[in-house]
Amino acid sequence: MSATNTQLIPNQLQEQPDFAVLGELGTQIDELITHYPKKRSASLMLLHAVQARFGYISRPAVEWIAAKLELQPINVYELVTFYPMFQQKPVGKYHFKVCRALSCALGGSYELHEHFCTKLGLDPRAHGPQATRDGKFTVEFVECLASCGTAPVMMCNDAFYEGVSEQKADEILGECR
């Protein structure tokens, strides 16, 4: 690259991201990377580790992971945006993920999503995850949860529910309160 081309690179791209993983988690991440023949292959494991510690994957975290694995940030960001288990913002203690794939939509998932939103004082027409004011609950639509024959399906944190009616939704919500 010539000196002229170097001047075209913005300084912000050359700076280190404002995010760091230190201590035990840093040691754990360094160990995880050694388990893979190529650093890139540890991407998902690092994302899981960072999310488990911080609760979500921030943009600086994406940049940090990319630098750690000698990747471009887009290589990590595409994983974060593809997989529904990764969050880009903090979520509530109870995270309701309602499937909106075709089978679930036909089975009533849009009504289920609206029911949760109404019960929790959220806007059923808003896009993306929504959290209650107290931060206790988050509701969002997700793509296929892989149980088309038992639609509509949803998850609350790691618990999976099939054939969820409004009555069942109220029971799930009641267990969380």
N, C-alpha and C positions, 0 to 999 in steps of 0.2 A: 504494500500500500504506500503510495507516495505521501509526502508531507502535506500536500494540498488536500488529499482525500481525508487524512487524519483530522484536519480542521473541521470537516463536515460532520463528524461524530459529536453529538451533544454531550456536554460534560456529565449530565445526569446519567447517561448510559455507562460511563466509566466509573462512577462512584459505587461504593459498596452499599447494598440495601440497608436500611435502618431497621434491622432485625437480626437477632442472634439467638442461637440455641447454645446454652452453656451447661456446665455441670454434668449430672448423671445422664440427662437426655442427650447432650452432645456426645458423650462417650458411647451411649447406646446407638446413636445414629452412625458414628464412625464404625462401630462393630457391624451394624447391619450392612453397610456398604461392602464390607469385606466378603460377604456371603455370595456375592454376585460376580460373574466373570467380567461384566462391564458395569460401570457405575450407573449408567442410565437404567439398568434393570432394577435398581433399588428405588425407583421413583415412587411407586405406589406405597411401599413400606415407609418411606420417609414422610409421605403425605399423611398416612395413618398415624404415625408417631407424633407429628407436629399437631395434627388436629386433636389427638387424645390429650395432649398437654395444654393447648391453648383454646380448644373448643371450636376452632374454625381455622380456615386457611386464608390469611390475609394476603394482599398483594406483595408486601415486603417478604412474607414467608415464602411465597412462590419464587420470588427473586433469589432469596437465600438458598432454597433447595436447588434451584437451577445452577447457581454458582457452585454449590457443594458438589453437584454431579457433573459439572463442566458442560452444562446444556444452556440453551437459550431459554429465557422465561416462558416463551410460547409453548415449548415442549412440555413444561409442567402445567401451565395454565390450561392446555387442552385436556389434560387428565382431570383437573379440578372441575372443569365445566361439563365434562362428559359423564362422569360418575356421580349419581345422585347422593351418595353417602358423604361426599365432601361438601362442606358448607363454606361459603365465602364471607358470611357475616355471623355474628353470634346468634345462636338459637336459644329458645326457651328450655327450661328444665324438661318440659314435655313437648316433643316435636312430632306433630301429626303429619304424616306423608300420605296423601290420598292419590291413588293411581288414576291417571286420566287417559290411559290407552283406550283403544276402541271398545274392547269388551267391557271394561269397567265403566266407560262413558255410557254405553248402552244399558248397563246394569244399574246405573244411578249414581255414579261417582260425582257428577257435577252437583247433584242435589245434596250429596253427603258433604262435599266441600262447603257448599253454601250453608248447610246446617251447622257445621263447626264454626264457620265465620260468624254467623248470626249469634250463636250461643256465647261466643267469646268477644263480641263487639268489634269484629274485623270486617273489612270490605270484601265481600265475596267476588267482586269484579277486579280487584287489584291483582297485578301480576307479581310473581315471585313470592318468596316466603314472607309471611307477616307475623309479627310478634305482638302479643298483648302489651299494654302499657307497663304492667308489672314485670314483664320479661319471663313470665312463668310458662306461657304457651306459645308455640309457633305452629302455624298451619301453612302447608304448601301443597301444590300439585306436583307430582313427579311422574315421569314416564314409567312404563311398564314395570310392575313388581312381580311379573312372571307367575301369575295364577289366574289366567283368563277364565278358566272354567268355574271359578268361585267368586266372580265379580259381584259387587265392587269390593276391592281389597284396599287395605291401608296398613300403615305401620304407626306405632307410637313408640318412639325411640327404637329399640331393637325387637319389640314384640310385633308379631304379624297377625293380622285379623282378616278373615275371609267372610264374604257374604254380609257385609256390614250394613245393617238397617239404621234408621235414625234412632230407634230404641237402643240398639247395640252401641251406637255412637255415644248416646247419653250415659250408658253404663260405663264405657271406657273413660269418658270425661269425668264422671263421678269418682272413679277409682283414682284419678289423678289429683282431684281437689283435696 
